[in-house]
Amino acid sequence: MPEPTSVAEPFPLGAVALHDGIFTRARDQMLHLARSYPVDRMLAVFRANAGLDTRGATPPGGWEHFGHPDEEAWGPDEYPGREAAPTANLLRGHYAGHFLSMLALAHEGAQEPALRTELRAKVDDMVEGLREVQEALAASGRYSHPGFLAAYGEWQFSRLEGLAPYGEIWAPYYTCHKIMAGLLDAYRHAGSRTALDLAAGMGRWVHGRLSVLPADQRRDMWSLYIAGETGGMNEVLCDLAVLTGDKTFVETARLFDLDSLLEAAASGRDVLDGMHANQHAATLLGYLALHDLTGEARYLDAVVNLWDMLVPGRTFAHGGSGENELWGPAGAVAGDIGNRNAETCVAYNLLKLARALFGRTGDPRYAEYYERAVTNQVLGSRHDVGSDDSPEVTYMFPVHPGALREYDNVGTCCGGTGLENHVKYQDSVYFRSVDGADRTVWVNLYMASTLHWAEQDVRLVQETAYPLEGSSRIRVDATGDLDLRLRVPGWVTSAVTVTVDGEPQPVDAVPGRYVSLRRDWRPGTMVEIVMPLTLREVPAPDDSALVTLELGPTVLLARSAATTWLPVAAATWRRLDGTLDVPLTPGDDGTWRLGDLVLEPAWSGSDARYHMYLRRSDARIAFAGPADSGVPNVARRDGSTFLDVLWSDGGFPSRAGFLRAVLATAHEFVGLGLLSAAEAADVLRAAARSGVGRHGVGEPGVGGAEEAALLAEAPTAARDGSAPRVEVVPATAPSVTGWYHRPAELTVTARADAGEPTVAVRVGDGPWVAAGPEPLRLGDGVHTVTARAVDPEGRERHVVSEISVDTTPPVTTATARHLGPRGVEISLAATDDVSGVDSIRWKGPDTFWATFREPFTRALGDEPQVIKFTATDRAGNEEPVRILELPPAD
């Protein structure tokens, strides 16, 4: 088999010890769960399926439960059919695989011998339990190969081969992958040879099933939505090929190829729109592994091209991707914001892919993504609470206005990947050169930590409060030649300084690249890199008026109960490079105040409502200094304002470039009739007098020569004045959520520099209607209201307002499905066609009000039971409490 080609390699988890910092909070909370959660609970579904004693243990719950009481562990040809087969919890077993991975990863990363011993014992207990299950399944003679290991019968795999849809089955190979991945992690990170043997048996069983199928049938299987989701089956099979030396597993891995995606991506054709994000993101590491083991270029070409299709064009500010688990159109970030963005599993897989691509190329753009996603989405996905039985992680980390993180997630897919995410933060802090290359260490992440490269007798101790400070101090204990490469983050906008033992170094510190310090080192040498933190207003790539606020690598969330867009006015804070020159006032609770906004880091793990994206809303054209022209910040017909157009590229390399852009934008807006010549002159004067780009940013200057030069080229107009001013005035303010709970009434007013304007209004794409004294009345819906005013000389101006109205609460439907004579499964489904459902809550006679997540079960007793439930929509309307009556047991 060909040798993998790499430039850099990550260090083993045990070679890097994290010091106290923002990441150790989540790590320690997850380590507590790893230590406290009983292995028997994870094994319960496996033991029940194999007919073994469950030792009284209850499964974790959620997706990870026993299933239907009447379900059987049907073999490949025994399934009685969908109408006759009572089934439930058809993904069970996946969560246990993730739990085993967590234990193994945490074991290798543990620095304390007692903790390593404790975790190794749990790994061994879990592997031994799975061995007993695999042997019991084989002894039953019911299954096609003795390597079969699952928490349900083999029938789901047979039905997948019959192209059964999601609903009849779930995703059997997805679950198979999680179990195999957990076993391989137990071998690699905890030394369990038994685990490798179990995984190899599963691999041989997979080969036996798939190798006899025609290529067209496999293609159709892997194209099925969710049912055909295979996780990283191709990756674990490639791992087995390397670990066992059995080349058959390479051919088995290729049986999972989705050729339609591979061929399109390898040729650079983007077909991702509408595809299930995690279903396909999880396969990309396997394609990289297949490139390494086969030498086929199409695998690598496809993966690199797919990365470029995803980052940054389908990536939100915190590193997440996808809406409602699907990828949207190319380049759609603002345009893909819905109510269920950024499944955490996708970030988990993209981080692993970024790590692998960096190792192959050394390209810092992969490290850039890694920092963004691990700092913001992944760290922020762990609720800042302790728990003995829940991972307390997000499923989605949504980005819509007034979002809430969906913590808990026991037994879900993201609950499973979340188990792993937080015990391996040290896995990509440092990389090392491969054998035979010059001795090199890459510092990719600025985390307080100690690295011990035992083979090369190199030790680094990094001290930093990053990302709360923009500097890091690194003690280098090494002798002889070593190339220390420090990543200069792409967010850096000010001069970076690097010192060695206090002496400034003549380095070219380019953002998004590396600073190389190659020298003969002596132990105890101190290196410091200083990267000044700046507050930046970062526009979405497809909507320059929609922005995030970012402080260094940290995405800031604005706390607010509103579920409509929050405005931000930053014109007088904006420096030449687009960063904001404004103080953040710190609070006692880890937040900052910026004007009226309360901001928190995305990595906080809080449970407050937040806004990741804000809407620019500068009322007047103004510049840092401050220099306010007094001229309204008028908009073109596409909604882009003067300042949106001016700052659409984020900033300028020089003050001269800034002034030329102001002049060009003024000419454009005068040409459109949106500004008068006099107003344009006022804008140019303000720009010349502003502090933008001056030495000593933020201090106003006179700028007489610049002002004269600008005014000499100022636009002129054939007519005096500009287009009429027009305004949409609501009769009342909306609720705290930003929505109106009663029909909204609006009045349109306008005035012209000369004569009476003609005023019209339209809603959405509807017809223009003359605006009169009677108010416009709007019912339920999110309405785009456009007002138009035209003066006697034909000059025209538009104003666009978004008005959100939801007058009715959601409606919840409750269904109860009997689980034998003494149990029911209750499903609550709410609908709200206007603002959307925010939450469903329910309460039983012996429970508190709980937020709905998944179907839940209730045991029937001797007395009737009353289940109360209600739903709330995003506008803040709450459904009256309703009742579901459960009868006594039969």
ZAMARGU-4260 file (C-alpha; in steps of 0.2 Angstrom, whole numbers, plus 5000, padded with zeros to 4 digits):
<rodrens>
0) 5000/5000/5000 | 5007/5018/4996 | 5013/5028/5010 | 5003/5043/5016 | 5011/5059/5010
5) 5012/5072/5024 | 5020/5088/5028 | 5016/5089/5047 | 5009/5077/5060 | 4999/5080/5075
10) 5006/5075/5092 | 4999/5061/5102 | 4986/5068/5115 | 4997/5063/5129 | 5011/5074/5123
15) 5001/5090/5126 | 4995/5095/5143 | 4982/5110/5144 | 4984/5123/5157 | 4969/5132/5165
20) 4959/5142/5152 | 4943/5144/5142 | 4944/5126/5135 | 4948/5117/5151 | 4931/5122/5158
25) 4922/5111/5145 | 4935/5097/5146 | 4933/5095/5165 | 4914/5095/5164 | 4915/5081/5151
30) 4928/5072/5161 | 4917/5072/5175 | 4903/5063/5165 | 4916/5051/5158 | 4921/5046/5176
35) 4903/5046/5183 | 4893/5038/5170 | 4891/5019/5172 | 4897/5008/5158 | 4882/4996/5161
40) 4870/5009/5155 | 4879/5010/5138 | 4880/4992/5136 | 4861/4989/5141 | 4854/4990/5123
45) 4868/4978/5117 | 4865/4965/5130 | 4846/4966/5128 | 4848/4963/5110 | 4859/4948/5113
50) 4848/4941/5126 | 4861/4944/5140 | 4857/4950/5157 | 4856/4969/5157 | 4861/4970/5176
55) 4847/4981/5179 | 4854/4995/5170 | 4843/5008/5160 | 4849/5014/5143 | 4854/5033/5142
60) 4837/5038/5134 | 4832/5048/5119 | 4837/5039/5103 | 4847/5027/5114 | 4834/5016/5122
65) 4828/4998/5122 | 4816/5001/5107 | 4799/4994/5106 | 4795/4980/5119 | 4788/4969/5106
70) 4803/4971/5094 | 4814/4956/5090 | 4832/4955/5085 | 4827/4949/5068 | 4841/4941/5057
75) 4844/4947/5039 | 4829/4937/5032 | 4817/4937/5046 | 4810/4954/5046 | 4791/4953/5045
80) 4788/4969/5036 | 4784/4987/5041 | 4766/4984/5045 | 4769/4970/5056 | 4785/4975/5065
85) 4784/4985/5080 | 4801/4995/5081 | 4808/5010/5089 | 4825/5018/5093 | 4833/5011/5077
90) 4849/5021/5079 | 4853/5013/5096 | 4871/5008/5099 | 4879/5023/5091 | 4880/5033/5107
95) 4889/5019/5116 | 4902/5020/5102 | 4905/5038/5105 | 4906/5035/5124 | 4920/5022/5121
100) 4929/5035/5110 | 4928/5048/5124 | 4935/5036/5137 | 4949/5031/5126 | 4953/5049/5120
105) 4952/5055/5138 | 4963/5041/5144 | 4977/5045/5132 | 4976/5064/5136 | 4975/5062/5155
110) 4991/5068/5164 | 4987/5060/5181 | 4991/5042/5183 | 4976/5038/5194 | 4964/5046/5181
115) 4973/5036/5167 | 4970/5020/5177 | 4952/5024/5181 | 4948/5028/5162 | 4958/5012/5156
120) 4947/5001/5167 | 4931/5008/5160 | 4938/5006/5142 | 4942/4988/5146 | 4925/4985/5154
125) 4916/4992/5139 | 4926/4982/5127 | 4924/4966/5137 | 4905/4969/5137 | 4905/4971/5118
130) 4915/4955/5116 | 4902/4945/5126 | 4888/4953/5115 | 4897/4949/5099 | 4900/4931/5105
135) 4882/4929/5110 | 4876/4935/5093 | 4887/4923/5084 | 4882/4909/5095 | 4863/4912/5091
140) 4867/4907/5073 | 4854/4920/5068 | 4866/4932/5058 | 4876/4931/5042 | 4894/4932/5050
145) 4901/4930/5067 | 4908/4947/5067 | 4891/4955/5067 | 4889/4967/5082 | 4874/4979/5085
150) 4861/4983/5097 | 4847/4978/5085 | 4845/4963/5073 | 4853/4962/5056 | 4837/4966/5047
155) 4840/4985/5045 | 4855/4981/5034 | 4845/4969/5023 | 4831/4982/5022 | 4844/4995/5017
160) 4849/4984/5003 | 4830/4984/4998 | 4831/5003/4997 | 4820/5005/5012 | 4817/5024/5016
165) 4821/5033/5032 | 4807/5030/5044 | 4806/5011/5041 | 4825/5010/5045 | 4836/5024/5052
170) 4855/5023/5047 | 4862/5006/5051 | 4879/5009/5044 | 4880/5025/5053 | 4878/5016/5069
175) 4890/5002/5063 | 4903/5016/5061 | 4901/5023/5078 | 4904/5006/5086 | 4919/5002/5075
180) 4927/5019/5078 | 4925/5017/5097 | 4933/5001/5096 | 4948/5007/5086 | 4950/5022/5097
185) 4950/5010/5112 | 4965/5001/5103 | 4974/5016/5097 | 4972/5027/5113 | 4971/5014/5126
190) 4980/4999/5119 | 4965/4986/5119 | 4970/4972/5107 | 4953/4964/5110 | 4945/4980/5103
195) 4955/4979/5087 | 4949/4961/5085 | 4931/4965/5088 | 4932/4979/5075 | 4941/4968/5062
200) 4927/4955/5064 | 4914/4968/5061 | 4924/4974/5045 | 4924/4956/5039 | 4905/4955/5041
205) 4903/4972/5032 | 4914/4965/5017 | 4903/4949/5017 | 4887/4960/5015 | 4893/4973/5003
210) 4905/4964/4991 | 4891/4953/4983 | 4880/4969/4979 | 4881/4976/4962 | 4888/4994/4960
215) 4872/5002/4955 | 4863/4995/4970 | 4876/5002/4982 | 4875/5019/4973 | 4856/5019/4976
220) 4859/5014/4994 | 4871/5028/4998 | 4860/5041/4989 | 4846/5038/5001 | 4842/5052/5013
225) 4848/5047/5030 | 4844/5029/5028 | 4860/5028/5017 | 4870/5038/5029 | 4886/5028/5033
230) 4896/5040/5044 | 4915/5037/5042 | 4913/5018/5037 | 4926/5021/5023 | 4938/5029/5036
235) 4937/5015/5049 | 4940/5002/5036 | 4955/5011/5029 | 4961/5011/5047 | 4959/4993/5049
240) 4969/4990/5033 | 4983/4999/5041 | 4982/4992/5058 | 4980/4974/5053 | 4989/4974/5036
245) 4974/4966/5028 | 4972/4974/5011 | 4954/4967/5009 | 4948/4981/5020 | 4954/4994/5007
250) 4942/4986/4994 | 4929/4986/5007 | 4931/5004/5010 | 4929/5008/4992 | 4912/4999/4992
255) 4906/5015/5001 | 4911/5027/4987 | 4897/5039/4981 | 4904/5041/4964 | 4891/5054/4958
260) 4898/5066/4972 | 4916/5061/4970 | 4916/5063/4951 | 4907/5080/4952 | 4918/5087/4966
265) 4934/5080/4958 | 4930/5090/4942 | 4926/5106/4952 | 4907/5105/4950 | 4897/5110/4965
270) 4882/5098/4968 | 4880/5101/4987 | 4864/5112/4987 | 4851/5102/4996 | 4862/5087/5001
275) 4862/5081/5019 | 4877/5090/5027 | 4883/5077/5040 | 4879/5062/5029 | 4892/5067/5017
280) 4904/5077/5028 | 4908/5062/5038 | 4914/5052/5022 | 4927/5065/5017 | 4941/5059/5029
285) 4938/5041/5022 | 4941/5048/5004 | 4957/5056/5010 | 4962/5039/5018 | 4958/5030/5001
290) 4969/5042/4992 | 4983/5038/5004 | 4981/5019/5002 | 4977/5018/4983 | 4986/5034/4976
295) 4970/5038/4966 | 4970/5057/4963 | 4951/5059/4962 | 4949/5056/4980 | 4961/5070/4985
300) 4955/5081/4972 | 4937/5079/4977 | 4940/5082/4995 | 4950/5098/4992 | 4937/5105/4980
305) 4923/5101/4992 | 4932/5110/5006 | 4933/5125/4995 | 4915/5124/4991 | 4911/5124/5010
310) 4923/5136/5017 | 4920/5150/5018 | 4905/5150/5006 | 4894/5139/5016 | 4901/5143/5033
315) 4893/5154/5046 | 4904/5165/5057 | 4906/5152/5071 | 4912/5139/5059 | 4896/5130/5057
320) 4887/5125/5041 | 4870/5119/5035 | 4852/5124/5038 | 4840/5111/5044 | 4854/5098/5042
325) 4855/5102/5023 | 4868/5112/5013 | 4861/5128/5004 | 4867/5136/4988 | 4885/5140/4985
330) 4890/5157/4993 | 4873/5158/5003 | 4877/5163/5021 | 4865/5177/5025 | 4853/5169/5013
335) 4854/5152/5022 | 4850/5158/5039 | 4835/5148/5045 | 4829/5142/5062 | 4840/5126/5063
340) 4857/5131/5057 | 4874/5123/5060 | 4872/5105/5066 | 4886/5102/5078 | 4891/5085/5070
345) 4895/5094/5054 | 4908/5105/5064 | 4915/5090/5072 | 4918/5082/5055 | 4925/5098/5047
350) 4937/5100/5061 | 4944/5082/5058 | 4945/5086/5040 | 4954/5103/5042 | 4966/5094/5054
355) 4970/5080/5041 | 4972/5093/5026 | 4984/5103/5036 | 4994/5088/5040 | 4995/5084/5021
360) 4999/5102/5015 | 5004/5113/5030 | 4992/5126/5023 | 4987/5139/5036 | 4970/5141/5029
365) 4965/5125/5037 | 4972/5130/5054 | 4962/5146/5052 | 4946/5137/5050 | 4951/5125/5065
370) 4953/5140/5077 | 4937/5148/5072 | 4926/5132/5073 | 4934/5125/5089 | 4934/5141/5098
375) 4917/5147/5094 | 4905/5133/5089 | 4913/5118/5097 | 4918/5126/5114 | 4902/5136/5114
380) 4892/5120/5111 | 4895/5114/5129 | 4883/5121/5142 | 4892/5129/5157 | 4885/5117/5169
385) 4890/5100/5177 | 4880/5084/5175 | 4881/5066/5180 | 4871/5059/5165 | 4870/5072/5151
390) 4883/5078/5139 | 4875/5095/5140 | 4879/5099/5122 | 4870/5107/5107 | 4862/5098/5092
395) 4861/5114/5083 | 4871/5130/5087 | 4859/5141/5077 | 4863/5159/5070 | 4845/5166/5068
400) 4839/5182/5077 | 4835/5178/5095 | 4842/5160/5095 | 4844/5148/5109 | 4856/5134/5110
405) 4849/5116/5111 | 4858/5109/5126 | 4857/5092/5133 | 4855/5079/5119 | 4857/5063/5128
410) 4858/5049/5115 | 4857/5060/5099 | 4870/5061/5085 | 4877/5077/5091 | 4876/5071/5109
415) 4888/5057/5104 | 4900/5068/5094 | 4899/5080/5109 | 4906/5067/5120 | 4922/5067/5110
420) 4923/5085/5106 | 4928/5091/5123 | 4941/5079/5129 | 4953/5082/5114 | 4956/5100/5113
425) 4975/5098/5113 | 4975/5087/5097 | 4979/5102/5085 | 4988/5115/5096 | 5005/5109/5089
430) 5011/5099/5074 | 5028/5092/5071 | 5038/5088/5055 | 5038/5071/5048 | 5052/5059/5050
435) 5067/5063/5039 | 5062/5082/5037 | 5070/5096/5046 | 5065/5097/5065 | 5050/5109/5065
440) 5036/5113/5077 | 5020/5122/5071 | 5011/5132/5084 | 4993/5132/5077 | 4983/5137/5092
445) 4987/5149/5106 | 4982/5138/5121 | 4990/5138/5138 | 4999/5121/5137 | 5015/5111/5138
450) 5021/5101/5124 | 5034/5087/5126 | 5041/5080/5110 | 5050/5066/5118 | 5059/5059/5103
455) 5067/5075/5099 | 5070/5081/5117 | 5059/5097/5114 | 5048/5105/5127 | 5037/5120/5124
460) 5028/5129/5138 | 5015/5141/5132 | 5008/5154/5144 | 4993/5164/5137 | 4975/5170/5141
465) 4971/5170/5123 | 4958/5173/5116 | 4955/5186/5130 | 4972/5193/5126 | 4981/5194/5110
470) 4998/5188/5115 | 5007/5172/5120 | 5024/5168/5129 | 5032/5152/5124 | 5047/5144/5134
475) 5057/5134/5122 | 5067/5120/5130 | 5077/5113/5116 | 5095/5111/5110 | 5101/5114/5092
480) 5092/5117/5076 | 5073/5119/5077 | 5061/5129/5066 | 5047/5136/5077 | 5033/5142/5066
485) 5020/5153/5074 | 5004/5156/5065 | 4999/5174/5062 | 4980/5173/5063 | 4970/5180/5048
490) 4960/5191/5060 | 4975/5202/5064 | 4974/5220/5058 | 4988/5228/5067 | 5007/5226/5067
495) 5013/5209/5075 | 5029/5209/5085 | 5039/5194/5089 | 5053/5194/5102 | 5066/5181/5107
500) 5073/5184/5125 | 5066/5201/5124 | 5075/5205/5107 | 5063/5210/5093 | 5064/5199/5078
505) 5065/5205/5060 | 5050/5194/5054 | 5037/5197/5040 | 5022/5194/5050 | 5008/5192/5037
510) 4990/5188/5043 | 4985/5171/5038 | 5003/5164/5037 | 5017/5158/5048 | 5032/5167/5056
515) 5047/5156/5056 | 5060/5156/5069 | 5074/5144/5064 | 5089/5145/5075 | 5101/5135/5087
520) 5091/5135/5103 | 5096/5133/5121 | 5085/5128/5135 | 5075/5141/5143 | 5074/5153/5128
525) 5058/5164/5129 | 5048/5168/5114 | 5034/5181/5114 | 5021/5185/5100 | 5010/5200/5102
530) 4994/5201/5091 | 4984/5216/5096 | 4965/5211/5098 | 4954/5222/5088 | 4935/5223/5087
535) 4929/5220/5069 | 4912/5221/5060 | 4913/5207/5048 | 4900/5207/5034 | 4892/5191/5027
540) 4899/5187/5010 | 4882/5188/5002 | 4875/5203/5012 | 4886/5217/5017 | 4873/5225/5028
545) 4872/5209/5039 | 4887/5208/5050 | 4895/5199/5065 | 4905/5208/5079 | 4922/5198/5082
550) 4935/5202/5094 | 4951/5193/5088 | 4946/5175/5086 | 4930/5176/5096 | 4913/5179/5088
555) 4902/5190/5100 | 4884/5186/5103 | 4872/5201/5107 | 4860/5196/5121 | 4842/5200/5117
560) 4825/5193/5118 | 4820/5200/5101 | 4818/5187/5087 | 4819/5200/5073 | 4836/5208/5067
565) 4845/5219/5080 | 4852/5235/5073 | 4870/5241/5075 | 4876/5258/5071 | 4895/5258/5070
570) 4900/5272/5057 | 4909/5283/5069 | 4919/5269/5076 | 4926/5262/5060 | 4945/5263/5057
575) 4953/5262/5040 | 4955/5244/5040 | 4937/5241/5045 | 4940/5237/5063 | 4930/5247/5076
580) 4938/5260/5088 | 4927/5259/5102 | 4929/5253/5120 | 4921/5237/5126 | 4915/5239/5144
585) 4917/5223/5153 | 4904/5216/5165 | 4905/5205/5180 | 4897/5190/5171 | 4909/5188/5157
590) 4900/5200/5145 | 4904/5216/5138 | 4893/5232/5134 | 4895/5241/5117 | 4882/5255/5117
595) 4865/5247/5120 | 4872/5230/5116 | 4876/5217/5129 | 4889/5205/5121 | 4895/5188/5126
600) 4908/5176/5118 | 4901/5162/5107 | 4911/5150/5118 | 4903/5156/5134 | 4891/5140/5135
605) 4877/5152/5142 | 4859/5149/5139 | 4854/5167/5135 | 4845/5171/5119 | 4857/5179/5107
610) 4860/5187/5090 | 4875/5181/5080 | 4872/5192/5065 | 4866/5211/5067 | 4859/5222/5054
615) 4869/5238/5050 | 4858/5253/5053 | 4868/5270/5052 | 4855/5284/5050 | 4868/5296/5044
620) 4883/5296/5033 | 4897/5298/5046 | 4915/5293/5049 | 4927/5290/5063 | 4934/5305/5072
625) 4919/5308/5074 | 4914/5317/5058 | 4896/5317/5055 | 4890/5324/5038 | 4872/5326/5044
630) 4867/5318/5027 | 4855/5303/5028 | 4863/5286/5024 | 4852/5284/5009 | 4849/5267/5001
635) 4849/5261/4983 | 4834/5251/4976 | 4843/5235/4981 | 4843/5241/4999 | 4862/5244/5000
640) 4866/5261/5009 | 4879/5273/5005 | 4890/5266/5019 | 4886/5248/5015 | 4893/5251/4997
645) 4908/5261/5004 | 4913/5248/5016 | 4908/5232/5006 | 4926/5226/5005 | 4929/5228/5024
650) 4942/5242/5023 | 4956/5251/5014 | 4975/5249/5013 | 4977/5268/5014 | 4969/5284/5018
655) 4970/5290/5000 | 4961/5274/4995 | 4947/5278/5007 | 4945/5295/5001 | 4944/5290/4983
660) 4931/5277/4987 | 4921/5290/4996 | 4922/5301/4981 | 4917/5287/4969 | 4902/5282/4980
665) 4896/5300/4981 | 4897/5301/4962 | 4886/5285/4961 | 4873/5291/4973 | 4872/5309/4965
670) 4870/5300/4948 | 4856/5290/4955 | 4847/5306/4962 | 4849/5299/4980 | 4860/5314/4985
675) 4861/5332/4980 | 4877/5340/4975 | 4877/5350/4991 | 4874/5334/5001 | 4888/5325/4992
680) 4900/5340/4996 | 4895/5338/5015 | 4899/5320/5014 | 4916/5324/5006 | 4920/5337/5019
685) 4916/5325/5033 | 4927/5312/5025 | 4942/5324/5023 | 4940/5330/5041 | 4938/5312/5048
690) 4952/5303/5058 | 4950/5288/5046 | 4968/5282/5041 | 4976/5297/5050 | 4991/5294/5062
695) 4983/5292/5079 | 4967/5284/5073 | 4951/5292/5080 | 4958/5310/5082 | 4950/5322/5070
700) 4961/5332/5058 | 4958/5348/5048 | 4962/5340/5031 | 4961/5357/5022 | 4971/5351/5007
705) 4962/5335/5006 | 4945/5343/5007 | 4950/5355/4993 | 4956/5341/4982 | 4940/5331/4985
710) 4928/5346/4982 | 4937/5350/4966 | 4931/5333/4960 | 4915/5333/4968 | 4899/5328/4958
715) 4888/5341/4951 | 4870/5339/4947 | 4859/5347/4933 | 4846/5351/4946 | 4846/5357/4964
720) 4841/5346/4978 | 4839/5327/4979 | 4826/5314/4978 | 4812/5316/4991 | 4814/5310/5009
725) 4801/5296/5013 | 4798/5287/5029 | 4787/5273/5035 | 4780/5276/5053 | 4772/5262/5063
730) 4758/5268/5074 | 4764/5257/5089 | 4780/5249/5094 | 4782/5230/5092 | 4784/5218/5107
735) 4800/5214/5115 | 4803/5200/5103 | 4802/5212/5088 | 4785/5205/5083 | 4768/5213/5083
740) 4755/5203/5092 | 4741/5213/5084 | 4739/5219/5066 | 4752/5233/5062 | 4747/5250/5056
745) 4759/5260/5046 | 4759/5278/5039 | 4770/5284/5025 | 4776/5302/5025 | 4787/5311/5012
750) 4794/5328/5008 | 4803/5335/4993 | 4815/5349/4990 | 4803/5357/4978 | 4785/5353/4974
755) 4774/5339/4981 | 4780/5322/4979 | 4770/5307/4973 | 4770/5293/4986 | 4766/5275/4984
760) 4768/5259/4994 | 4769/5241/4991 | 4770/5225/5002 | 4782/5212/4996 | 4781/5210/4977
765) 4763/5216/4976 | 4757/5231/4966 | 4761/5249/4970 | 4747/5258/4979 | 4745/5277/4982
770) 4749/5281/5000 | 4736/5292/5008 | 4731/5297/5025 | 4723/5281/5030 | 4736/5269/5038
775) 4742/5253/5030 | 4736/5238/5040 | 4746/5222/5040 | 4741/5205/5046 | 4751/5189/5050
780) 4767/5187/5041 | 4784/5194/5039 | 4781/5209/5027 | 4793/5219/5017 | 4786/5236/5015
785) 4793/5247/5002 | 4788/5266/5001 | 4792/5276/4985 | 4792/5295/4983 | 4794/5304/4966
790) 4796/5323/4965 | 4790/5333/4950 | 4807/5332/4942 | 4806/5313/4942 | 4819/5310/4956
795) 4814/5294/4965 | 4819/5287/4982 | 4814/5271/4991 | 4813/5266/5009 | 4812/5247/5014
800) 4805/5242/5031 | 4803/5224/5037 | 4787/5222/5048 | 4784/5205/5057 | 4766/5201/5063
805) 4761/5185/5072 | 4744/5187/5081 | 4740/5168/5085 | 4749/5155/5096 | 4755/5139/5089
810) 4744/5123/5089 | 4751/5107/5097 | 4745/5089/5092 | 4748/5075/5104 | 4748/5057/5099
815) 4750/5042/5111 | 4756/5025/5104 | 4754/5010/5115 | 4770/5001/5120 | 4762/4985/5126
820) 4748/4985/5140 | 4757/4996/5152 | 4766/5009/5142 | 4764/5023/5130 | 4775/5033/5119
825) 4769/5051/5117 | 4774/5063/5103 | 4770/5081/5103 | 4771/5091/5087 | 4767/5109/5085
830) 4764/5120/5070 | 4766/5139/5068 | 4766/5145/5050 | 4771/5163/5054 | 4785/5165/5066
835) 4788/5147/5069 | 4788/5136/5085 | 4801/5141/5098 | 4797/5127/5111 | 4785/5114/5117
840) 4784/5110/5135 | 4775/5096/5145 | 4771/5091/5163 | 4765/5075/5170 | 4758/5072/5188
845) 4776/5068/5195 | 4787/5080/5184 | 4791/5098/5182 | 4788/5107/5166 | 4800/5100/5153
850) 4805/5107/5136 | 4801/5095/5123 | 4815/5086/5113 | 4810/5069/5107 | 4795/5057/5109
855) 4794/5052/5128 | 4787/5037/5136 | 4775/5035/5151 | 4771/5020/5161 | 4753/5017/5164
860) 4747/5014/5182 | 4731/5009/5191 | 4725/5027/5190 | 4722/5039/5175 | 4735/5052/5171
865) 4734/5070/5165 | 4748/5076/5154 | 4748/5095/5152 | 4757/5103/5137 | 4759/5120/5128
870) 4769/5128/5114 | 4777/5145/5112 | 4781/5153/5095 | 4796/5164/5091 | 4785/5180/5092
875) 4781/5176/5110 | 4763/5170/5108 | 4759/5155/5120 | 4746/5142/5117 | 4734/5139/5131
880) 4738/5124/5141 | 4731/5108/5134 | 4728/5091/5142 | 4731/5073/5136 | 4722/5060/5147
885) 4730/5043/5149 | 4719/5029/5154 | 4724/5016/5167 | 4734/5001/5162 | 4724/4987/5154
</rodrens>
